[in-house]
Amino acid sequence: MTQFPFDAIGFDLDGTLLDTFRDLGAAVNHALVLGGFDPVPLDTSKDLIGGGAKIMLARAVEVQGGLPDDEFKRLYKAMLAYYAEHNAVHTVPYPGVREALTQLASQGVRMAVVTNKFEGFARSILTQLDLIDAFATVIGGDSMGKGDDGQFLAKPHPAPVIAARAATGDGSFVFIGDSTYDARAAQAAGVPFVAAAYGYCDAPPQELSADAVIDSFADLIPALTRLSHTA
């Protein structure tokens, strides 16, 4: 029986486990240039991450005048095709990720990834970075299918977090993320939420109604221990 205070942990991917903005930004710029738009500085792509690739590209296009739906779909497909071939060129785990995942696994903690990135992309990247085996499941933005409105059941919908908890044994579960999408999904799923302040936060971390805030991945295990003691 594990001595760790939680049986399982769910992690967001972009901005939480992995620093992905350079590869995502390159894919956005590839599509923008194809569409006759100006590329965006890579650093600004951090501000577009959170709701998934489609929202990321849509925001970048919108600030330059927008596009009709059919033309946007063409660019979106081009972006996905480019990203499929270039999704782990510059992407790296945040400092301390490998060490913490190893420590958690040694204590019997089961782990899951819950991301709005398509599951195939998430699995590809984690495999290329030799991290895939750390996780009991990887749930992407397309993994839960679509709701009655025709939209994927992705964060901030609670379904992916609930599914991750079930896949890791339905025990005590905590979710780690860096955005309002993550915070709202965790809260709707009824699980504790830890905000990764080092990530691509789309709101001040202190405003995410988090149960704890960490400034680096190395802070995670101590923060979860403290969180358990105060719960």
C-alpha positions as CSV (number, residue, x, y, z in Angstrom):
1,M,0.0,0.0,0.0
2,T,1.4,3.3,-1.0
3,Q,2.4,5.8,1.6
4,F,1.8,8.7,-0.7
5,P,-1.3,10.7,0.2
6,F,-3.0,10.2,-3.2
7,D,-3.6,7.0,-5.0
8,A,-3.4,8.6,-8.5
9,I,-2.5,11.9,-10.2
10,G,-3.8,13.3,-13.4
11,F,-1.6,15.7,-15.4
12,D,-2.3,18.2,-18.1
13,L,0.4,18.0,-20.8
14,D,1.2,21.4,-22.4
15,G,2.6,23.8,-19.8
16,T,2.4,21.2,-17.0
17,L,4.5,18.2,-18.0
18,L,6.0,19.4,-21.2
19,D,7.3,22.7,-22.6
20,T,5.7,22.5,-26.0
21,F,5.2,26.1,-27.2
22,R,8.0,26.2,-29.8
23,D,6.6,23.2,-31.8
24,L,3.0,24.4,-31.4
25,G,4.0,27.9,-32.5
26,A,5.9,26.5,-35.5
27,A,2.8,24.6,-36.6
28,V,0.6,27.7,-36.2
29,N,3.0,29.8,-38.2
30,H,3.2,27.1,-40.9
31,A,-0.6,27.4,-41.3
32,L,-0.7,31.2,-41.1
33,V,1.9,31.6,-43.8
34,L,-0.1,29.1,-46.1
35,G,-3.1,31.3,-45.5
36,G,-1.3,34.5,-46.4
37,F,-1.1,35.8,-42.8
38,D,1.9,37.1,-40.9
39,P,3.6,34.5,-38.6
40,V,3.4,35.3,-34.9
41,P,6.4,35.5,-32.6
42,L,6.9,32.0,-31.1
43,D,6.9,33.4,-27.5
44,T,3.4,34.7,-28.0
45,S,2.1,31.2,-28.8
46,K,2.3,30.6,-25.1
47,D,-0.7,32.9,-24.8
48,L,-2.7,30.9,-27.3
49,I,-2.3,27.4,-25.7
50,G,-5.0,25.9,-23.5
51,G,-8.1,25.0,-25.4
52,G,-6.4,22.8,-28.0
53,A,-4.9,23.3,-31.5
54,K,-8.0,24.5,-33.2
55,I,-8.6,27.3,-30.7
56,M,-5.0,28.2,-30.8
57,L,-5.0,28.7,-34.6
58,A,-8.4,30.4,-34.5
59,R,-7.2,33.1,-32.1
60,A,-4.1,33.7,-34.3
61,V,-6.2,34.0,-37.4
62,E,-8.8,36.2,-35.7
63,V,-6.4,38.9,-34.7
64,Q,-5.4,39.2,-38.4
65,G,-8.9,39.6,-39.7
66,G,-10.4,36.0,-39.6
67,L,-11.3,33.6,-42.4
68,P,-14.5,31.9,-43.8
69,D,-15.1,28.5,-42.2
70,D,-14.1,26.5,-45.2
71,E,-10.8,28.3,-45.6
72,F,-10.1,28.0,-41.9
73,K,-10.7,24.3,-42.0
74,R,-8.1,24.0,-44.8
75,L,-5.5,25.8,-42.7
76,Y,-6.4,23.8,-39.6
77,K,-5.8,20.5,-41.5
78,A,-2.5,21.8,-42.8
79,M,-1.5,22.8,-39.2
80,L,-2.4,19.3,-37.9
81,A,-0.5,17.6,-40.8
82,Y,2.6,19.7,-40.1
83,Y,2.4,19.1,-36.3
84,A,2.1,15.4,-36.8
85,E,5.5,15.4,-38.4
86,H,7.2,18.0,-36.1
87,N,5.7,17.7,-32.7
88,A,8.8,16.8,-30.7
89,V,11.5,18.8,-32.3
90,H,11.9,21.3,-29.5
91,T,9.4,19.9,-26.9
92,V,11.0,18.9,-23.6
93,P,9.9,17.8,-20.2
94,Y,10.0,20.6,-17.6
95,P,13.0,20.3,-15.1
96,G,12.2,17.7,-12.5
97,V,9.5,15.9,-14.4
98,R,11.4,12.6,-15.0
99,E,12.7,12.4,-11.5
100,A,9.2,13.1,-9.9
101,L,7.5,10.6,-12.2
102,T,10.0,7.9,-11.2
103,Q,9.6,8.7,-7.5
104,L,5.8,8.6,-7.7
105,A,5.8,5.3,-9.6
106,S,8.2,3.8,-7.0
107,Q,5.5,4.6,-4.4
108,G,2.8,2.9,-6.3
109,V,1.1,6.1,-7.5
110,R,-0.8,5.6,-10.8
111,M,-0.7,8.5,-13.2
112,A,-2.7,9.7,-16.2
113,V,-2.4,12.5,-18.8
114,V,-5.5,14.5,-19.6
115,T,-4.9,17.0,-22.4
116,N,-6.9,18.9,-25.0
117,K,-4.3,17.8,-27.6
118,F,-5.5,15.0,-29.8
119,E,-4.7,11.7,-28.1
120,G,-2.6,10.5,-31.0
121,F,-0.4,13.5,-30.8
122,A,0.0,13.2,-27.1
123,R,0.9,9.5,-27.3
124,S,3.4,10.2,-30.1
125,I,5.2,13.0,-28.2
126,L,5.3,11.0,-24.9
127,T,6.7,8.0,-26.8
128,Q,9.4,10.1,-28.5
129,L,10.4,11.5,-25.1
130,D,10.4,8.1,-23.5
131,L,7.7,9.0,-21.0
132,I,4.7,7.0,-22.2
133,D,5.2,4.1,-19.9
134,A,4.8,6.3,-16.9
135,F,1.1,6.6,-17.5
136,A,-1.8,4.2,-17.0
137,T,-3.8,6.1,-19.6
138,V,-3.6,9.1,-21.9
139,I,-6.8,10.9,-22.6
140,G,-6.8,13.5,-25.4
141,G,-9.2,16.1,-26.5
142,D,-10.8,13.6,-28.9
143,S,-10.8,10.6,-26.7
144,M,-14.2,11.0,-25.1
145,G,-16.1,11.6,-28.4
146,K,-18.5,14.4,-29.0
147,G,-21.4,15.7,-27.0
148,D,-24.9,16.5,-28.2
149,D,-23.6,19.9,-29.5
150,G,-21.2,18.1,-31.8
151,Q,-18.2,19.4,-29.8
152,F,-15.5,17.1,-28.3
153,L,-15.9,16.4,-24.6
154,A,-12.6,18.0,-23.7
155,K,-11.6,20.2,-20.8
156,P,-13.2,22.2,-19.3
157,H,-15.8,19.4,-19.5
158,P,-15.2,17.1,-16.5
159,A,-15.6,13.9,-18.5
160,P,-11.9,13.4,-19.3
161,V,-10.8,13.9,-15.7
162,I,-13.5,11.5,-14.5
163,A,-12.4,9.0,-17.0
164,A,-8.7,9.4,-15.9
165,R,-9.7,8.8,-12.3
166,A,-11.6,5.7,-13.3
167,A,-8.7,4.4,-15.3
168,T,-6.3,4.8,-12.4
169,G,-8.5,2.9,-9.9
170,D,-11.1,5.4,-8.7
171,G,-9.1,6.1,-5.5
172,S,-8.0,9.5,-4.1
173,F,-7.1,11.6,-7.1
174,V,-5.6,15.0,-7.7
175,F,-5.3,16.9,-11.0
176,I,-2.4,19.2,-12.0
177,G,-2.7,21.8,-14.7
178,D,-1.9,25.4,-15.8
179,S,-5.1,26.8,-17.2
180,T,-8.7,27.8,-16.6
181,Y,-9.6,24.8,-18.7
182,D,-7.8,22.5,-16.2
183,A,-9.1,24.2,-13.1
184,R,-12.7,24.1,-14.3
185,A,-12.5,20.5,-15.4
186,A,-11.0,19.4,-12.0
187,Q,-13.5,21.4,-10.0
188,A,-16.5,20.0,-12.1
189,A,-15.1,16.5,-11.6
190,G,-14.9,17.1,-7.8
191,V,-11.2,16.5,-7.4
192,P,-8.5,18.7,-5.9
193,F,-6.6,20.9,-8.3
194,V,-3.0,22.1,-8.2
195,A,-2.0,25.0,-10.4
196,A,1.3,24.9,-12.2
197,A,2.4,28.6,-12.1
198,Y,5.4,27.9,-14.3
199,G,3.2,26.9,-17.2
200,Y,1.3,28.8,-19.9
201,C,-1.3,30.1,-17.4
202,D,-4.2,32.0,-19.2
203,A,-5.1,33.6,-15.9
204,P,-3.0,34.4,-12.8
205,P,-2.4,31.1,-11.0
206,Q,-3.8,32.6,-7.7
207,E,-7.1,33.2,-9.5
208,L,-7.6,29.6,-10.6
209,S,-9.3,28.6,-7.3
210,A,-6.5,26.0,-6.9
211,D,-6.0,23.9,-3.7
212,A,-2.3,24.6,-4.1
213,V,0.0,26.5,-6.4
214,I,3.5,25.2,-7.4
215,D,6.3,27.3,-9.0
216,S,8.2,24.3,-10.4
217,F,7.6,20.6,-10.9
218,A,10.1,19.9,-8.1
219,D,7.6,21.5,-5.8
220,L,4.8,19.0,-6.7
221,I,5.4,16.1,-4.2
222,P,5.9,18.4,-1.2
223,A,2.8,20.4,-2.2
224,L,0.7,17.3,-2.5
225,T,1.9,16.1,0.9
226,R,1.0,19.4,2.5
227,L,-2.4,19.4,0.7
228,S,-3.2,16.0,2.1
229,H,-2.4,17.2,5.6
230,T,-4.7,20.2,5.3
231,A,-7.6,18.4,3.6
